[in-house]
């Protein structure tokens, strides 16, 4: 089965809860997918992040994601894995900034961000998955009065 990578950005709208789940998912991919690939540990770490699976990671279930992540990173050479880990850590840092921003006011209930993704694509597109691969841009914040631009 051939695996290709694709890097791109996409605008995504997330609620406060989804931002928290995105951080949990990204950290789980780093800890249990990249650093020490373990399908069972990844499933356990991501058990509570179902609302962001399809939005951020292209997956419908945690087991389907964990199988792809763990098997891919277990087969990578160390230098390749280190490069991907650095990209994923940058994505995690940006998601932490997104979390700080959305929680800076009780009025904010959603945030719009342009996120960079690294996507792994397979012959069968049902196996595709991705993660946040670096720093993005916070574009807008939502309040009960509507959207405001983030400057």
C-alpha positions in Angstrom: 0.0 0.0 0.0 1.5 3.3 -1.0 1.4 6.3 1.3 1.7 9.9 0.0 1.9 13.1 2.0 0.2 16.4 1.2 0.6 19.7 2.9 -2.0 22.4 2.8 -4.0 24.9 4.8 -7.7 24.9 5.5 -10.0 27.2 7.4 -11.7 25.4 10.3 -14.3 26.7 12.8 -14.0 25.2 16.3 -15.9 25.6 19.6 -14.1 26.0 22.9 -14.6 22.3 23.6 -13.3 21.3 20.2 -10.2 23.4 20.7 -9.5 21.4 24.0 -10.2 18.1 22.2 -7.9 19.2 19.3 -5.0 19.7 21.8 -5.7 16.3 23.4 -5.7 14.6 20.0 -2.6 16.4 18.7 -0.7 15.5 21.9 -1.9 11.9 21.7 -0.6 11.6 18.2 2.8 13.0 19.3 3.1 10.8 22.4 1.6 7.5 21.3 1.8 7.7 17.5 5.1 9.4 16.7 7.4 9.1 19.8 6.4 5.6 20.8 3.9 4.2 18.3 1.3 2.2 20.2 -2.2 1.6 18.8 -3.7 0.6 22.2 -2.2 3.6 24.0 -3.3 6.0 21.2 -6.9 4.6 21.5 -6.9 5.1 25.2 -5.5 8.7 25.0 -8.0 9.7 22.3 -11.1 8.1 23.8 -12.7 11.5 24.6 -12.0 13.4 21.4 -14.7 12.2 19.1 -16.1 15.6 18.1 -12.8 16.7 16.3 -12.0 13.4 14.6 -13.8 14.2 11.4 -13.1 17.9 11.5 -9.4 17.8 12.1 -8.2 14.3 11.5 -10.6 12.9 8.7 -11.5 9.9 10.8 -14.8 8.6 12.1 -13.5 6.4 14.9 -10.5 6.4 17.2 -9.5 2.8 16.4 -9.3 3.5 12.6 -7.1 6.6 13.3 -4.9 4.8 15.8 -4.2 1.9 13.4 -3.0 4.2 10.6 -1.0 6.4 12.9 0.8 3.7 14.9 1.6 1.6 11.8 2.9 4.5 9.8 5.2 5.9 12.4 6.5 2.5 13.5 7.8 2.0 10.0 9.6 5.4 9.7 13.3 5.9 10.0 14.4 8.0 13.1 15.3 11.2 11.1 12.0 11.1 9.3 10.1 10.6 12.5 12.0 13.5 14.2 11.0 15.8 11.4 7.4 14.9 11.6 7.5 15.2 15.4 8.8 18.7 15.1 6.0 19.7 12.8 3.4 18.1 15.1 4.9 19.9 18.2 4.6 23.2 16.3 1.0 22.4 15.6 0.4 21.6 19.3 2.0 25.0 20.3 -0.3 26.8 17.9 -3.4 25.0 19.2 -2.4 26.1 22.7 -2.3 29.7 21.4 -5.8 29.1 19.9 -7.0 27.8 23.3 -5.6 30.9 25.1 -7.3 33.2 22.6 -10.7 31.6 22.7 -10.6 31.5 26.5 -9.5 35.1 26.8 -13.1 36.2 26.9 -16.2 34.4 28.2 -18.0 36.0 25.2 -16.1 33.9 22.6 -17.8 30.6 21.8 -16.2 29.7 18.5 -12.9 30.5 16.7 -12.1 30.4 13.0 -8.5 29.5 12.2 -6.5 28.7 9.1 -4.6 25.6 10.0 -1.7 24.0 8.2 -2.1 20.2 7.8 0.1 17.3 6.9 -2.1 14.7 5.4 -1.2 11.0 4.8 -3.1 9.7 1.8 -3.5 6.0 0.9 -4.8 4.1 -2.1 -8.0 3.8 -0.2 -9.1 7.3 0.8 -11.0 5.9 3.8 -7.6 5.4 5.4 -6.4 9.0 4.9 -5.7 11.0 8.1 -4.0 14.3 9.0 -2.7 16.4 11.8 -2.0 20.1 12.4 1.6 20.6 11.2 2.6 24.1 12.3 1.5 27.6 13.1 -1.7 28.8 11.5 -3.6 32.1 11.6 -6.5 33.0 13.9 -8.9 34.8 11.6 -12.1 35.4 13.5 -13.8 34.9 16.8 -17.5 34.4 17.4 -19.6 36.1 20.1 -23.4 36.3 20.7 -23.3 39.5 18.5 -21.7 37.7 15.6 -18.2 37.3 14.1 -15.3 39.7 14.8 -12.0 39.8 13.0 -9.0 38.8 15.0 -6.3 41.4 14.5 
